[in-house]
Amino acid sequence: MTLVTDPRPPAPAAPDPAAYDAPRNERARAKGLETPVIAGGDDPDLETAQAEDRRLWRLLIAMVVAIVVAGFLIGILLALAGPGR
């Protein structure tokens, strides 16, 4: 089975006059960008995304703490075992 693709590049999106004064577009013009539209978009479900970010930050901090504590515990165990034993 072969994949058939269209060799033509997609047509650029037409500017939206209603979105000209949107905050994203105002920031783009203030930065001196050539077009008043910044590619991308706002997150449609910001609360869920922020909750996921908070969960992942807590997980990251827990992993860092676990690695540091494990290093101390291994060091203590090696020190208790002593070099001559």
Secondary structure as UniProt FT lines:
FT   HELIX           17..19
FT   TURN            20..21
FT   HELIX           23..30
FT   TURN            31..32
FT   TURN            44..45
FT   HELIX           46..81
FT   TURN            83..84
//
